[in-house]
Amino acid sequence: DWVIDLADIPDSVAEQAKILYFNYPSNPTGATAPREFYKDIVAFAHKHQILLVHDLCYAELAFDGYQPTSLLEIPGGKEIGVEFHTMSKTYNMAGWRVGFVVGNSKIIQGLRTLKTNLDYGIFSALQTAAETALQLPDSYLHEVQNRYRTRRDFMVEGLAELGWNIPKPLAAMYLWVPCTPGMSSTDFALNVLQQTGVVVTPGNAFGPGGEGYVRISLIADCDRLGEALRRMKQANIRYQ
C-alpha cells in the first residue's frame, strides 16, 4: 500500500543517512499511512540519528472519517523532525507558492539561514491572504472535504459504469485507474486524448511503479468530470 518498509533499509545505509523525507497522504499515489508507522519512523530516526522531514500538504483533504497523522503528535517527533504544509491545496493558492514549516526550532533556524541566502521573502499581500485563510472556521475545511469527496464518488461511480472497479482513496485528490489490458500507460493516455480530447496523466510519468495506470485529477467540478465520462462512453473506452 505504498507505505515505506523501514525494515527493508539496511543498517549500513541508515547509519550514513542524514535526512529521510516522507509524504502521507502521498502525492502522487494518494496512499495513507497508519499511526503505527509514524511511531516506527520516529523510533527509526532516533536510533540512527536521522532528520525527519514530513510533507503534510494534504492534511485537510481526507474523507470518510479518516484523519491524517501529524509527525509532531507522535512522542519524540518534534525532537527529530519538522513538518511542511502548503496553502496550495486546501486554500486554492497553488500559484502563490505559500507554505510553512513547523517542528524542531534548531532545524527551522538552519532552514532560515539557508533560505535567506537563496531567495527572497513572499510579497506581503500574499502573506496577509494566507494568514486570513488560516483563520477561516472549520466549516470551510468541511466544505473543501465535501467537494473533493463528492467528485471522488462521482468519478468512481462513473468509471464503474465503464467497467472499472476503483477503490476510493481516503485522502488527496487523485484516482489511479488501470489501463486497458495490453496497453501501456502512454498508449492508453494517447488513445483517450485522440478519441475524446480528454487528458489523463500516464502513470509512468511518476516512475516505473506507475506503469499500467493513468492518474485522474479531481480538481474539476462534477459537470466537467461528467463530460469526460460521457466522451469516454461515447468512444467506447472501457476496462475490458
C-alpha positions as protocol buffer text, in pm:
chain_id: "A"
residue {
  index: 1
  type: ASP
  ca { x: 0 y: 0 z: 0 }
}
residue {
  index: 2
  type: TRP
  ca { x: 293 y: 236 z: -72 }
}
residue {
  index: 3
  type: VAL
  ca { x: 398 y: 257 z: 293 }
}
residue {
  index: 4
  type: ILE
  ca { x: 775 y: 269 z: 348 }
}
residue {
  index: 5
  type: ASP
  ca { x: 912 y: -62 z: 476 }
}
residue {
  index: 6
  type: LEU
  ca { x: 1169 y: 57 z: 729 }
}
residue {
  index: 7
  type: ALA
  ca { x: 1287 y: -299 z: 789 }
}
residue {
  index: 8
  type: ASP
  ca { x: 1396 y: -312 z: 427 }
}
residue {
  index: 9
  type: ILE
  ca { x: 1652 y: -34 z: 482 }
}
residue {
  index: 10
  type: PRO
  ca { x: 1995 y: -185 z: 565 }
}
residue {
  index: 11
  type: ASP
  ca { x: 2160 y: -56 z: 883 }
}
residue {
  index: 12
  type: SER
  ca { x: 2465 y: 34 z: 676 }
}
residue {
  index: 13
  type: VAL
  ca { x: 2250 y: 270 z: 470 }
}
residue {
  index: 14
  type: ALA
  ca { x: 2058 y: 410 z: 767 }
}
residue {
  index: 15
  type: GLU
  ca { x: 2381 y: 487 z: 954 }
}
residue {
  index: 16
  type: GLN
  ca { x: 2503 y: 701 z: 663 }
}
residue {
  index: 17
  type: ALA
  ca { x: 2170 y: 877 z: 604 }
}
residue {
  index: 18
  type: LYS
  ca { x: 2118 y: 1235 z: 719 }
}
residue {
  index: 19
  type: ILE
  ca { x: 1760 y: 1312 z: 615 }
}
residue {
  index: 20
  type: LEU
  ca { x: 1453 y: 1097 z: 547 }
}
residue {
  index: 21
  type: TYR
  ca { x: 1176 y: 1269 z: 352 }
}
residue {
  index: 22
  type: PHE
  ca { x: 827 y: 1117 z: 356 }
}
residue {
  index: 23
  type: ASN
  ca { x: 481 y: 1226 z: 249 }
}
residue {
  index: 24
  type: TYR
  ca { x: 143 y: 1094 z: 370 }
}
residue {
  index: 25
  type: PRO
  ca { x: -123 y: 1133 z: 242 }
}
residue {
  index: 26
  type: SER
  ca { x: 101 y: 1077 z: -55 }
}
residue {
  index: 27
  type: ASN
  ca { x: 145 y: 1260 z: -379 }
}
residue {
  index: 28
  type: PRO
  ca { x: 140 y: 1105 z: -634 }
}
residue {
  index: 29
  type: THR
  ca { x: -4 y: 779 z: -500 }
}
residue {
  index: 30
  type: GLY
  ca { x: -278 y: 905 z: -268 }
}
residue {
  index: 31
  type: ALA
  ca { x: -162 y: 644 z: -15 }
}
residue {
  index: 32
  type: THR
  ca { x: -213 y: 689 z: 358 }
}
residue {
  index: 33
  type: ALA
  ca { x: -1 y: 555 z: 645 }
}
residue {
  index: 34
  type: PRO
  ca { x: -134 y: 420 z: 977 }
}
residue {
  index: 35
  type: ARG
  ca { x: -45 y: 591 z: 1303 }
}
residue {
  index: 36
  type: GLU
  ca { x: 177 y: 296 z: 1399 }
}
residue {
  index: 37
  type: PHE
  ca { x: 400 y: 378 z: 1102 }
}
residue {
  index: 38
  type: TYR
  ca { x: 469 y: 723 z: 1248 }
}
residue {
  index: 39
  type: LYS
  ca { x: 571 y: 570 z: 1579 }
}
residue {
  index: 40
  type: ASP
  ca { x: 803 y: 332 z: 1394 }
}
residue {
  index: 41
  type: ILE
  ca { x: 963 y: 602 z: 1180 }
}
residue {
  index: 42
  type: VAL
  ca { x: 1025 y: 826 z: 1484 }
}
residue {
  index: 43
  type: ALA
  ca { x: 1194 y: 535 z: 1663 }
}
residue {
  index: 44
  type: PHE
  ca { x: 1393 y: 459 z: 1348 }
}
residue {
  index: 45
  type: ALA
  ca { x: 1508 y: 821 z: 1319 }
}
residue {
  index: 46
  type: HIS
  ca { x: 1612 y: 837 z: 1685 }
}
residue {
  index: 47
  type: LYS
  ca { x: 1803 y: 510 z: 1655 }
}
residue {
  index: 48
  type: HIS
  ca { x: 2002 y: 623 z: 1352 }
}
residue {
  index: 49
  type: GLN
  ca { x: 2005 y: 999 z: 1427 }
}
residue {
  index: 50
  type: ILE
  ca { x: 1828 y: 1090 z: 1103 }
}
residue {
  index: 51
  type: LEU
  ca { x: 1639 y: 1415 z: 1048 }
}
residue {
  index: 52
  type: LEU
  ca { x: 1275 y: 1352 z: 951 }
}
residue {
  index: 53
  type: VAL
  ca { x: 1102 y: 1584 z: 705 }
}
residue {
  index: 54
  type: HIS
  ca { x: 731 y: 1516 z: 662 }
}
residue {
  index: 55
  type: ASP
  ca { x: 537 y: 1677 z: 376 }
}
residue {
  index: 56
  type: LEU
  ca { x: 178 y: 1705 z: 503 }
}
residue {
  index: 57
  type: CYS
  ca { x: 35 y: 1902 z: 210 }
}
residue {
  index: 58
  type: TYR
  ca { x: -294 y: 1705 z: 215 }
}
residue {
  index: 59
  type: ALA
  ca { x: -359 y: 1737 z: 589 }
}
residue {
  index: 60
  type: GLU
  ca { x: -717 y: 1856 z: 537 }
}
residue {
  index: 61
  type: LEU
  ca { x: -810 y: 1662 z: 222 }
}
residue {
  index: 62
  type: ALA
  ca { x: -925 y: 1345 z: 395 }
}
residue {
  index: 63
  type: PHE
  ca { x: -1256 y: 1162 z: 370 }
}
residue {
  index: 64
  type: ASP
  ca { x: -1484 y: 904 z: 531 }
}
residue {
  index: 65
  type: GLY
  ca { x: -1374 y: 985 z: 885 }
}
residue {
  index: 66
  type: TYR
  ca { x: -1003 y: 939 z: 815 }
}
residue {
  index: 67
  type: GLN
  ca { x: -775 y: 1192 z: 986 }
}
residue {
  index: 68
  type: PRO
  ca { x: -412 y: 1214 z: 862 }
}
residue {
  index: 69
  type: THR
  ca { x: -148 y: 1183 z: 1131 }
}
residue {
  index: 70
  type: SER
  ca { x: 99 y: 1461 z: 1205 }
}
residue {
  index: 71
  type: LEU
  ca { x: 460 y: 1371 z: 1279 }
}
residue {
  index: 72
  type: LEU
  ca { x: 452 y: 1625 z: 1560 }
}
residue {
  index: 73
  type: GLU
  ca { x: 174 y: 1449 z: 1752 }
}
residue {
  index: 74
  type: ILE
  ca { x: 396 y: 1143 z: 1796 }
}
residue {
  index: 75
  type: PRO
  ca { x: 610 y: 1144 z: 2113 }
}
residue {
  index: 76
  type: GLY
  ca { x: 968 y: 1224 z: 2011 }
}
residue {
  index: 77
  type: GLY
  ca { x: 866 y: 1353 z: 1668 }
}
residue {
  index: 78
  type: LYS
  ca { x: 933 y: 1719 z: 1738 }
}
residue {
  index: 79
  type: GLU
  ca { x: 1280 y: 1638 z: 1873 }
}
residue {
  index: 80
  type: ILE
  ca { x: 1385 y: 1471 z: 1548 }
}
residue {
  index: 81
  type: GLY
  ca { x: 1194 y: 1643 z: 1270 }
}
residue {
  index: 82
  type: VAL
  ca { x: 989 y: 1912 z: 1100 }
}
residue {
  index: 83
  type: GLU
  ca { x: 668 y: 1915 z: 901 }
}
residue {
  index: 84
  type: PHE
  ca { x: 587 y: 2119 z: 592 }
}
residue {
  index: 85
  type: HIS
  ca { x: 243 y: 2236 z: 492 }
}
residue {
  index: 86
  type: THR
  ca { x: 115 y: 2437 z: 197 }
}
residue {
  index: 87
  type: MET
  ca { x: -169 y: 2675 z: 125 }
}
residue {
  index: 88
  type: SER
  ca { x: -187 y: 2546 z: -234 }
}
residue {
  index: 89
  type: LYS
  ca { x: -423 y: 2252 z: -188 }
}
residue {
  index: 90
  type: THR
  ca { x: -669 y: 2333 z: 88 }
}
residue {
  index: 91
  type: TYR
  ca { x: -690 y: 2705 z: 21 }
}
residue {
  index: 92
  type: ASN
  ca { x: -658 y: 2707 z: -360 }
}
residue {
  index: 93
  type: MET
  ca { x: -341 y: 2920 z: -360 }
}
residue {
  index: 94
  type: ALA
  ca { x: -135 y: 2699 z: -588 }
}
residue {
  index: 95
  type: GLY
  ca { x: 17 y: 2980 z: -795 }
}
residue {
  index: 96
  type: TRP
  ca { x: 108 y: 3186 z: -489 }
}
residue {
  index: 97
  type: ARG
  ca { x: 366 y: 2937 z: -357 }
}
residue {
  index: 98
  type: VAL
  ca { x: 289 y: 2996 z: 11 }
}
residue {
  index: 99
  type: GLY
  ca { x: 381 y: 2733 z: 266 }
}
residue {
  index: 100
  type: PHE
  ca { x: 515 y: 2699 z: 618 }
}
residue {
  index: 101
  type: VAL
  ca { x: 719 y: 2467 z: 836 }
}
residue {
  index: 102
  type: VAL
  ca { x: 670 y: 2368 z: 1200 }
}
residue {
  index: 103
  type: GLY
  ca { x: 868 y: 2148 z: 1435 }
}
residue {
  index: 104
  type: ASN
  ca { x: 1218 y: 2148 z: 1583 }
}
residue {
  index: 105
  type: SER
  ca { x: 1335 y: 2507 z: 1631 }
}
residue {
  index: 106
  type: LYS
  ca { x: 1703 y: 2434 z: 1563 }
}
residue {
  index: 107
  type: ILE
  ca { x: 1619 y: 2269 z: 1231 }
}
residue {
  index: 108
  type: ILE
  ca { x: 1395 y: 2561 z: 1136 }
}
residue {
  index: 109
  type: GLN
  ca { x: 1670 y: 2809 z: 1222 }
}
residue {
  index: 110
  type: GLY
  ca { x: 1905 y: 2619 z: 992 }
}
residue {
  index: 111
  type: LEU
  ca { x: 1645 y: 2635 z: 715 }
}
residue {
  index: 112
  type: ARG
  ca { x: 1603 y: 3009 z: 776 }
}
residue {
  index: 113
  type: THR
  ca { x: 1978 y: 3065 z: 743 }
}
residue {
  index: 114
  type: LEU
  ca { x: 1982 y: 2869 z: 418 }
}
residue {
  index: 115
  type: LYS
  ca { x: 1679 y: 3042 z: 265 }
}
residue {
  index: 116
  type: THR
  ca { x: 1796 y: 3395 z: 348 }
}
residue {
  index: 117
  type: ASN
  ca { x: 2096 y: 3322 z: 126 }
}
residue {
  index: 118
  type: LEU
  ca { x: 1900 y: 3154 z: -152 }
}
residue {
  index: 119
  type: ASP
  ca { x: 1586 y: 3355 z: -215 }
}
residue {
  index: 120
  type: TYR
  ca { x: 1363 y: 3642 z: -107 }
}
residue {
  index: 121
  type: GLY
  ca { x: 1050 y: 3675 z: 104 }
}
residue {
  index: 122
  type: ILE
  ca { x: 699 y: 3641 z: -34 }
}
residue {
  index: 123
  type: PHE
  ca { x: 500 y: 3951 z: -135 }
}
residue {
  index: 124
  type: SER
  ca { x: 344 y: 4074 z: 190 }
}
residue {
  index: 125
  type: ALA
  ca { x: -10 y: 4086 z: 47 }
}
residue {
  index: 126
  type: LEU
  ca { x: 9 y: 3710 z: -18 }
}
residue {
  index: 127
  type: GLN
  ca { x: 130 y: 3653 z: 337 }
}
residue {
  index: 128
  type: THR
  ca { x: -166 y: 3851 z: 469 }
}
residue {
  index: 129
  type: ALA
  ca { x: -404 y: 3648 z: 250 }
}
residue {
  index: 130
  type: ALA
  ca { x: -252 y: 3324 z: 382 }
}
residue {
  index: 131
  type: GLU
  ca { x: -287 y: 3446 z: 740 }
}
residue {
  index: 132
  type: THR
  ca { x: -653 y: 3526 z: 674 }
}
residue {
  index: 133
  type: ALA
  ca { x: -711 y: 3182 z: 521 }
}
residue {
  index: 134
  type: LEU
  ca { x: -567 y: 3009 z: 827 }
}
residue {
  index: 135
  type: GLN
  ca { x: -821 y: 3190 z: 1043 }
}
residue {
  index: 136
  type: LEU
  ca { x: -1118 y: 3056 z: 848 }
}
residue {
  index: 137
  type: PRO
  ca { x: -1358 y: 2840 z: 1055 }
}
residue {
  index: 138
  type: ASP
  ca { x: -1358 y: 2460 z: 1037 }
}
residue {
  index: 139
  type: SER
  ca { x: -1679 y: 2481 z: 834 }
}
residue {
  index: 140
  type: TYR
  ca { x: -1467 y: 2595 z: 539 }
}
residue {
  index: 141
  type: LEU
  ca { x: -1248 y: 2286 z: 569 }
}
residue {
  index: 142
  type: HIS
  ca { x: -1557 y: 2067 z: 578 }
}
residue {
  index: 143
  type: GLU
  ca { x: -1679 y: 2230 z: 256 }
}
residue {
  index: 144
  type: VAL
  ca { x: -1349 y: 2153 z: 86 }
}
residue {
  index: 145
  type: GLN
  ca { x: -1359 y: 1792 z: 204 }
}
residue {
  index: 146
  type: ASN
  ca { x: -1718 y: 1751 z: 86 }
}
residue {
  index: 147
  type: ARG
  ca { x: -1631 y: 1900 z: -253 }
}
residue {
  index: 148
  type: TYR
  ca { x: -1348 y: 1655 z: -320 }
}
residue {
  index: 149
  type: ARG
  ca { x: -1532 y: 1358 z: -170 }
}
residue {
  index: 150
  type: THR
  ca { x: -1830 y: 1429 z: -397 }
}
residue {
  index: 151
  type: ARG
  ca { x: -1604 y: 1442 z: -703 }
}
residue {
  index: 152
  type: ARG
  ca { x: -1427 y: 1123 z: -596 }
}
residue {
  index: 153
  type: ASP
  ca { x: -1752 y: 932 z: -554 }
}
residue {
  index: 154
  type: PHE
  ca { x: -1892 y: 1074 z: -879 }
}
residue {
  index: 155
  type: MET
  ca { x: -1587 y: 965 z: -1077 }
}
residue {
  index: 156
  type: VAL
  ca { x: -1559 y: 621 z: -914 }
}
residue {
  index: 157
  type: GLU
  ca { x: -1925 y: 551 z: -988 }
}
residue {
  index: 158
  type: GLY
  ca { x: -1893 y: 680 z: -1344 }
}
residue {
  index: 159
  type: LEU
  ca { x: -1588 y: 467 z: -1414 }
}
residue {
  index: 160
  type: ALA
  ca { x: -1769 y: 165 z: -1266 }
}
residue {
  index: 161
  type: GLU
  ca { x: -2028 y: 200 z: -1543 }
}
residue {
  index: 162
  type: LEU
  ca { x: -1739 y: 168 z: -1790 }
}
residue {
  index: 163
  type: GLY
  ca { x: -1604 y: -148 z: -1627 }
}
residue {
  index: 164
  type: TRP
  ca { x: -1353 y: -13 z: -1375 }
}
residue {
  index: 165
  type: ASN
  ca { x: -1354 y: -111 z: -1008 }
}
residue {
  index: 166
  type: ILE
  ca { x: -1159 y: 170 z: -840 }
}
residue {
  index: 167
  type: PRO
  ca { x: -1102 y: 171 z: -462 }
}
residue {
  index: 168
  type: LYS
  ca { x: -1200 y: 501 z: -305 }
}
residue {
  index: 169
  type: PRO
  ca { x: -889 y: 677 z: -171 }
}
residue {
  index: 170
  type: LEU
  ca { x: -912 y: 809 z: 184 }
}
residue {
  index: 171
  type: ALA
  ca { x: -724 y: 1130 z: 108 }
}
residue {
  index: 172
  type: ALA
  ca { x: -573 y: 1355 z: -161 }
}
residue {
  index: 173
  type: MET
  ca { x: -734 y: 1448 z: -493 }
}
residue {
  index: 174
  type: TYR
  ca { x: -639 y: 1175 z: -739 }
}
residue {
  index: 175
  type: LEU
  ca { x: -765 y: 845 z: -876 }
}
residue {
  index: 176
  type: TRP
  ca { x: -534 y: 578 z: -1016 }
}
residue {
  index: 177
  type: VAL
  ca { x: -706 y: 394 z: -1300 }
}
residue {
  index: 178
  type: PRO
  ca { x: -574 y: 72 z: -1459 }
}
residue {
  index: 179
  type: CYS
  ca { x: -515 y: 92 z: -1833 }
}
residue {
  index: 180
  type: THR
  ca { x: -696 y: -136 z: -2072 }
}
residue {
  index: 181
  type: PRO
  ca { x: -509 y: -472 z: -2053 }
}
residue {
  index: 182
  type: GLY
  ca { x: -231 y: -495 z: -2307 }
}
residue {
  index: 183
  type: MET
  ca { x: -182 y: -118 z: -2335 }
}
residue {
  index: 184
  type: SER
  ca { x: 99 y: 85 z: -2181 }
}
residue {
  index: 185
  type: SER
  ca { x: 7 y: 391 z: -1981 }
}
residue {
  index: 186
  type: THR
  ca { x: 142 y: 619 z: -2253 }
}
residue {
  index: 187
  type: ASP
  ca { x: -53 y: 443 z: -2529 }
}
residue {
  index: 188
  type: PHE
  ca { x: -372 y: 442 z: -2324 }
}
residue {
  index: 189
  type: ALA
  ca { x: -343 y: 812 z: -2239 }
}
residue {
  index: 190
  type: LEU
  ca { x: -278 y: 897 z: -2606 }
}
residue {
  index: 191
  type: ASN
  ca { x: -572 y: 683 z: -2714 }
}
residue {
  index: 192
  type: VAL
  ca { x: -806 y: 862 z: -2472 }
}
residue {
  index: 193
  type: LEU
  ca { x: -673 y: 1201 z: -2585 }
}
residue {
  index: 194
  type: GLN
  ca { x: -705 y: 1127 z: -2956 }
}
residue {
  index: 195
  type: GLN
  ca { x: -1055 y: 979 z: -2930 }
}
residue {
  index: 196
  type: THR
  ca { x: -1209 y: 1211 z: -2673 }
}
residue {
  index: 197
  type: GLY
  ca { x: -991 y: 1520 z: -2624 }
}
residue {
  index: 198
  type: VAL
  ca { x: -969 y: 1428 z: -2254 }
}
residue {
  index: 199
  type: VAL
  ca { x: -626 y: 1447 z: -2091 }
}
residue {
  index: 200
  type: VAL
  ca { x: -524 y: 1188 z: -1832 }
}
residue {
  index: 201
  type: THR
  ca { x: -171 y: 1154 z: -1695 }
}
residue {
  index: 202
  type: PRO
  ca { x: 18 y: 834 z: -1783 }
}
residue {
  index: 203
  type: GLY
  ca { x: 135 y: 665 z: -1465 }
}
residue {
  index: 204
  type: ASN
  ca { x: 487 y: 607 z: -1593 }
}
residue {
  index: 205
  type: ALA
  ca { x: 540 y: 984 z: -1570 }
}
residue {
  index: 206
  type: PHE
  ca { x: 578 y: 921 z: -1196 }
}
residue {
  index: 207
  type: GLY
  ca { x: 824 y: 633 z: -1235 }
}
residue {
  index: 208
  type: PRO
  ca { x: 820 y: 266 z: -1333 }
}
residue {
  index: 209
  type: GLY
  ca { x: 579 y: 181 z: -1050 }
}
residue {
  index: 210
  type: GLY
  ca { x: 310 y: 382 z: -1226 }
}
residue {
  index: 211
  type: GLU
  ca { x: 324 y: 183 z: -1549 }
}
residue {
  index: 212
  type: GLY
  ca { x: -9 y: 25 z: -1637 }
}
residue {
  index: 213
  type: TYR
  ca { x: -212 y: 307 z: -1483 }
}
residue {
  index: 214
  type: VAL
  ca { x: -323 y: 661 z: -1554 }
}
residue {
  index: 215
  type: ARG
  ca { x: -391 y: 925 z: -1293 }
}
residue {
  index: 216
  type: ILE
  ca { x: -705 y: 1136 z: -1295 }
}
residue {
  index: 217
  type: SER
  ca { x: -715 y: 1464 z: -1104 }
}
residue {
  index: 218
  type: LEU
  ca { x: -1030 y: 1570 z: -918 }
}
residue {
  index: 219
  type: ILE
  ca { x: -970 y: 1945 z: -939 }
}
residue {
  index: 220
  type: ALA
  ca { x: -1254 y: 1995 z: -1191 }
}
residue {
  index: 221
  type: ASP
  ca { x: -1619 y: 2007 z: -1087 }
}
residue {
  index: 222
  type: CYS
  ca { x: -1863 y: 1722 z: -1149 }
}
residue {
  index: 223
  type: ASP
  ca { x: -2008 y: 1881 z: -1464 }
}
residue {
  index: 224
  type: ARG
  ca { x: -1668 y: 1879 z: -1629 }
}
residue {
  index: 225
  type: LEU
  ca { x: -1581 y: 1533 z: -1497 }
}
residue {
  index: 226
  type: GLY
  ca { x: -1917 y: 1412 z: -1627 }
}
residue {
  index: 227
  type: GLU
  ca { x: -1835 y: 1546 z: -1972 }
}
residue {
  index: 228
  type: ALA
  ca { x: -1509 y: 1347 z: -1969 }
}
residue {
  index: 229
  type: LEU
  ca { x: -1701 y: 1033 z: -1873 }
}
residue {
  index: 230
  type: ARG
  ca { x: -1961 y: 1098 z: -2143 }
}
residue {
  index: 231
  type: ARG
  ca { x: -1693 y: 1128 z: -2409 }
}
residue {
  index: 232
  type: MET
  ca { x: -1521 y: 810 z: -2293 }
}
residue {
  index: 233
  type: LYS
  ca { x: -1852 y: 623 z: -2305 }
}
residue {
  index: 234
  type: GLN
  ca { x: -1928 y: 761 z: -2650 }
}
residue {
  index: 235
  type: ALA
  ca { x: -1584 y: 647 z: -2773 }
}
residue {
  index: 236
  type: ASN
  ca { x: -1642 y: 305 z: -2613 }
}
residue {
  index: 237
  type: ILE
  ca { x: -1334 y: 339 z: -2390 }
}
residue {
  index: 238
  type: ARG
  ca { x: -1389 y: 74 z: -2128 }
}
residue {
  index: 239
  type: TYR
  ca { x: -1196 y: -155 z: -1899 }
}
residue {
  index: 240
  type: GLN
  ca { x: -1231 y: -500 z: -2054 }
}
